[in-house]
Amino acid sequence: MPVLEVNSLLADTAFGGTPGRAAIGLPAAADATESWLRAVALGGVGHYAAARAELHRSRVSATDPVLRSLTHSLEGSLLRQLGWHARAAVADGRAAALVLSAPPASGRAENADTPTRVILESDIARAEAVCDALTGLAADALGTARPELAARLLRRCREWLESHSDELETHSRNPETLWRQRIRLHWVSAETALSAPGAGLIATPESIEAVPGIANPRSESSDPALAHAEIALALAEQGPSARHRVKSRLLLAAASAATGDLDRSRALAAQVDRETREFELLPLRWACAMLRAGIDPESGAAAAASECERLLIFRGGRFRSASDTLARP
């Protein structure tokens, strides 16, 4: 069940070039995996109530612990988008518990009459789920003001990727193996560096881990947040997902603003605004408007952010406000 190739309507909407299709209608899910893909796609355009309903259908019918882990990670992501980081950490913790303690499928099936291809796909799916859970927990830690914990979780994810990805890529013969997890690792690394500037929690990458068959992106920046954001965008531009490209560009706009390069930040944010409208990516459009309002208070972006928030609430999103206490995260 690994997302190695965009080869179906639901997968192309969730992780490919047509995320806006989720705003106008998707085919019904035939199984728990397709329900998860529908939930990913619906969450990407901000249809939160519909995404939660689809996620519930996936979870109650899923028997594979890897798929169940992915449903918990997605729940954490949806909560995090709305500011509920403490609740998201509970979901991401469940996701991690389901996959970190389990042995790889190749070890379990060593003497079984199971095709090697099936074993490999199971191991890759587990690798995806482990990385999703760890980067999710790291992002949750940032939202609860614990950048040191986030950095530790990112190191664990990076070590896990380094120890597992070479073998998986070699045997799968697919250079795009774990592409999404690599991008997410750089996203949250950049966010951690932004949250604690000068703390030295995140190292400036010399380059991304080698990816067979594709370019090896590098950043010339000495700023860790900017370097990780640049590499995330370079990887996303080589990948299949429009949503990941747009989010990577938005993160690079934020990192550029943090280094004082407001012209670059404005240009990137303007491009993101156009792309979020084109692809119906309302949550990212809201985040972009918030960034633009901070960069240029006279731009009218604050009103755009308010309008996006109103639409997201209408679609079932409940934003965590300053009045919400830690007792009710």
N, C-alpha and C positions, 0 to 999 in steps of 0.2 A: 504493500500500500504506500510505498514512498512516493513523494511527488518528484519524480525524476524528469518527467517529460510532460509538457502541456499537450495532452492528446484527447481531450474530451471537452464538451461544452462547459460543464461545471468546473473542471480544472482550469480551463482557459479564463473563466470569469474570476475564479479565486486567485490564481497565480500567473495569469498570462496577460494578454494584451487588450482584453475587453472587460475590465472591471465594471464599467457602467451598465453592462447587461443586467446586473443584479437589481438595478433600479427600475427596470421595465418588465422583468419577469424571467424566471428560470424554470427549467423542467423539474418535475417532481423527483425526489430522491428514491432510488430503488433499494438502497441499503444504508447501513450506518455510516459507511465511508462517504457516500454521496451526500448524506445529511450533514456531515462535518464540512464538506466542501461548500454546500449551500450556506451554512452558517458563516464560514469564512467570507464568502462573497457578499452576503447580506451585511455583515459587520463592516466590511470595507466601505460601503456606501452609507453607513449610518442607520440602517434599518435594524435598530437594536432589539425591539420586541420580536420581530420575525426571526432574527438571528438566535435569540435565546430560545425560542420555541423549537427551532431546527436543532439547536445544540442539545436540547433535552431529548428530542427524538433519537439523535445519534447515540447519546450516552446510555439510554435505557435499553437499546437494542444491541449495543456493542459488547462483544465478548473478549476481544483482543485487548490486553492491557495497554499496548502501545496506542491504539486508537483512543481508548479511554483517557490515556494521558494527554493526547492531543486535544481532546475536548476540554479537559481542565485547563490546559494552557490557553486555549482560545477564550474560555470564560475569564481567565485572568487578564487577557489582553483587552477584552471588552470593558471590564471594570476599570482597568488602568486608563483607558481613553477618557473616562468620565471622572477621573480623579480619585477613585476608590482603591488606593494602593494597598491598604492593609487587608481589605477583603481579597484583593487580587493575590496577595501573598498566600492566603489559605488555599486558593485554587491552584496556584503554581506549586505549592508544597505537595498537594495531592498528586499533581502531574509528575513531579520528581520521584515521589515514593513508588509510583507504579513501574518506573522503568530503570531507575538507578540500581536497584537491588537485584534485578533479574539478570541471569546469565545470558550471553548472546545466543541467538538461535543456532549458530554454527556449533557452539559447544553442546547445546542440548540435543542436537540432531546428528551428532557425529557418527553414530552407528545405526541411524534410522534410514529407512528407504525413502528419504525426502530429497527431491531434486535440489541440486546445488543452487539453481536460480532462485528457488523459493526461500532457501535458507538465507541467501545473500540479501534478497529484498527485505526479509524480516530484520536482518541486522541493520540495514540502511534506515529502515523505518524507525527502529529503536534509536539509532544515532540522531535522527531528526528530532525525536521526542525528547531525548535527554538534553540536547542543546536548547530546544525551545523552553524547557522547564528551567534550566539554569539561567538563561538570559532573561526570562520572565521574572524570576526571583530577584535578579540583580536590578532590573528596572523597578520592581516593587520597593526594594531597599532604598533606591534613590528617592522615591516618592514619600518615604517615611524618614528622610534625612539621615540615612546611614550609608554614605558613600564608601566607607571602608569595607562594609559588608558587600556592597555591590562589586567592588574591585576584587575581593576574594572569590566571589562566585564567578566573575568573568575569567579569572585565572584558572579556576577549575574547568570551566567550559573550554577555554583555549587548550589546556593540557589534554582534555578528553578528545577534542578534535584532532590534535596533533598525534595522539596515540592510536586513533582509530581511522582517520580519514584516508591515509595513504593506502592501507590494505583494501578498504572498501572501494576506493576509486580504481585501484589496479584491477580488482576482480570484476568490477561492474563495467569497466572500460567506458565510463561515462564521465567526461570532464565536468559536468554540471552537478555531480553528486554533492549534496549538502550546500548548494549555492545559497539557499535562503538562510541557512544557519550562519554562514560566513558573514553575510550582510548584517544580520541581526547582531552578531558579536561586535562588529564595528559600530553599529548604531549606539548600542548601550555603552560601549567604551567611550565614544565621543560624549555622550550625555553625562557619564561619570566624570570625565575630565572637566566638562562645563560646570558641573555642580560643585566641584572642589578645585578651583583654579590654583595652581601653585603648590598643591598638596603632594604631588608626585605619586599619586595613586595609579595613574595610567601611563605607561611608557609610550613614547612616540614610536610608532612602527616604522621599521625600515622598509618593509614591504609586506603585502599579504602573504600568507602561506602559499607556496607554489600550487597552482591549479593546472593539472596537465591539459594541454591542448588549447589553452587560452592565454591571453596576455597576462603578465604579472604586474598589476598596477602598483604604483608607488606614489608617495607624496613627498614633495620637497619641503614641506612645512616642518618647523621644529615645534610647533604647538600641537600637543597630543590630540586635543579635540578636533582641530582643523584637519590634522592628518588622517585620523580615523574616519571623519566624515567624507573626506575626499576619496579615500579608498573604498568606502561603502558605496559611493556613487559610481566609481569606476567599475566595481563588481556588478552593481545593479544594471548599468548600461550594457553589460555583456549578457545579462540574464533575460528571462522571458517575461518578467512581471512589470507592467506599467506602474502598478501601485508602489512597488519597492523603489522604482526609479524616482517617482514623485516624492516619496517620503525621504529618500536619501538626499534629494536636492533641497528639501525643506530643512533638514538637519544641517546641511552645509551652509545654508543661508544663516541659520542661527549661530553656527560656529564662526562664520565670517564676521557677523555683527559683534561677537564677543571679542574678536581680535581688533576691532575698530575699523574693519573694511566695510563701511556702510554702503558704498556704491555697489560692491559685489553682492552684498546681502540683499539690497533692494532689487537688483536685477534678477537674482535667483528667486526671490519671493514673488516677483511679478510673473515669472515663468511658472512657478508652482501654482499661483492663483489661476492662471489660464488652464493649466493641465487638470487641476482639480475640478474645474467647471466642465472641461471636455469629458473627463472620465467619471463624473458624478461622485467624486470622492469627498463627500461632505465633511467627515471628521477631519481630514487633512486640510480641507478648505477653511474650516474653523480655526485650526491650529495656525495656519498660514496668516489668517486675518489677525490673530492675536499677536503674532510676530511683527507683522507690518504696522500694527497700531503702536507697538513699542518703538520701532525704528523711526516711524514718521507719524506722530500723533495727529498731524493735520491731514492725513491721507483719506480719512473717512473709513479706515479699516475697522475701527472700533464698532461702528454701526453694522458693518458686514459681519463681524464676529457675533454680534448680538442676534442678527437674523439667522445665522447658521445655528447658533445655540437654540433658538426658538424651534427651528425645524427638527433638530436632533431630539429635543424634548418631545415634540409631536410624534416622532418615530419610536419613542420608548426609552430614550436616554434620560437618566437622572444624574445631573452633575452634582458632585460633592461640593458643598458650599462651605464658607468659613464658619457657618453656624453649626455644622455637623461636628460632633466631638469624637475623640478617639474611643469613647465608650460605645459609639455607634458608627464604626468605620464604614 
